[in-house]
Amino acid sequence: MKWYLAKFVYQVVSGMGNHAPQFDEQLRLIRADEYDCAKEKATILGRMGECQFVNDRQETVTWKFINVVDVCPINSMEDGDEIYSSTEEPKDVRDYLLLIDAKANRLLTVR
């Protein structure tokens, strides 16, 4: 058995969906014999993650599985090993860098 890292994407809709579009991207560890099995297993797990619940505003919240967008083998698990990489090509570099700064600053406030 080998380890793989799979990237799942869900769409999150609250109530009638009258809000900014929300997508949740998740990185999940998958254990499988080969790449195709890891992709299939990831897709099954993604579908199992679909759910609905009522939030504190009494709106139905729906998590809809969109797809598995990446599956990468993990060849080693040592301190500092790279396990995932993604290259972005933003249309607006300034907006992208502001988003990265905002995400990094959230790490400072969350403990």
C-alpha positions in Angstrom: 0.0 0.0 0.0 1.2 3.5 -0.8 0.1 6.9 0.5 -1.4 9.6 -1.8 -2.5 13.1 -1.2 -5.8 14.0 -2.8 -7.4 17.4 -3.2 -11.2 17.5 -2.8 -13.4 20.5 -3.8 -16.8 21.1 -2.3 -19.3 23.8 -3.0 -21.0 25.3 0.1 -24.4 26.8 -0.3 -26.4 28.4 2.5 -30.1 28.9 2.3 -31.1 30.0 -1.2 -27.5 30.7 -2.1 -27.8 34.5 -2.0 -24.2 34.9 -0.8 -20.7 35.0 -2.2 -19.9 31.7 -3.8 -18.0 29.4 -1.4 -15.8 26.5 -2.2 -14.0 24.4 0.3 -10.7 22.8 -0.8 -9.4 19.9 1.3 -6.2 17.9 1.2 -6.7 14.3 2.3 -4.4 11.4 2.8 -5.4 8.3 0.9 -3.9 4.8 1.2 -4.1 2.6 -1.9 -2.2 0.1 -3.9 -2.0 2.3 -7.0 -2.9 5.7 -8.4 -6.2 4.6 -10.1 -7.4 3.0 -6.8 -6.4 6.2 -4.9 -8.4 8.3 -7.3 -11.4 6.0 -7.1 -11.2 5.9 -3.3 -10.9 9.7 -3.0 -14.0 10.1 -5.2 -16.0 7.8 -3.0 -14.8 9.6 0.2 -15.7 12.9 -1.4 -19.2 11.8 -2.2 -19.5 10.4 1.4 -18.6 13.9 2.6 -21.6 15.5 1.1 -24.1 16.7 3.7 -26.8 19.1 4.7 -27.5 20.7 8.0 -29.3 23.7 9.5 -27.2 26.6 10.6 -27.8 29.0 13.5 -29.9 31.2 11.1 -32.2 28.3 10.4 -30.9 28.0 6.8 -30.1 24.7 5.2 -26.4 24.5 4.4 -25.4 22.1 1.6 -21.9 20.7 1.0 -21.9 19.4 -2.6 -18.9 17.4 -3.7 -17.6 18.8 -6.9 -14.6 16.5 -7.7 -11.2 15.3 -6.9 -8.9 17.7 -8.7 -5.5 16.2 -7.8 -3.9 13.0 -6.6 -0.2 13.0 -5.8 1.9 10.0 -4.5 3.7 10.6 -1.3 7.1 9.0 -1.7 8.5 9.8 1.7 7.4 11.3 5.0 10.4 13.1 6.5 10.5 16.4 8.2 10.4 19.1 5.6 9.4 16.9 2.7 7.3 18.5 0.1 4.0 16.6 -0.2 2.0 19.0 -2.5 2.7 21.8 -4.9 0.4 23.9 -7.0 1.3 26.7 -9.4 -1.1 29.7 -9.7 -1.5 32.1 -12.6 -3.6 34.9 -11.1 -5.1 37.5 -13.4 -4.4 40.2 -10.8 -1.1 39.7 -9.0 -1.8 42.5 -6.4 -5.1 40.9 -5.4 -3.5 37.5 -5.2 -0.7 38.8 -2.9 -3.2 40.5 -0.7 -5.2 37.2 -0.4 -2.0 35.4 0.5 -1.1 38.0 3.2 -4.7 37.8 4.6 -4.4 34.0 4.8 -1.0 34.2 6.5 -2.2 36.8 9.0 -5.1 34.5 10.0 -2.4 32.1 11.2 -1.2 34.7 13.6 -4.6 35.1 15.2 -5.6 31.4 15.3 -4.2 29.2 18.1 
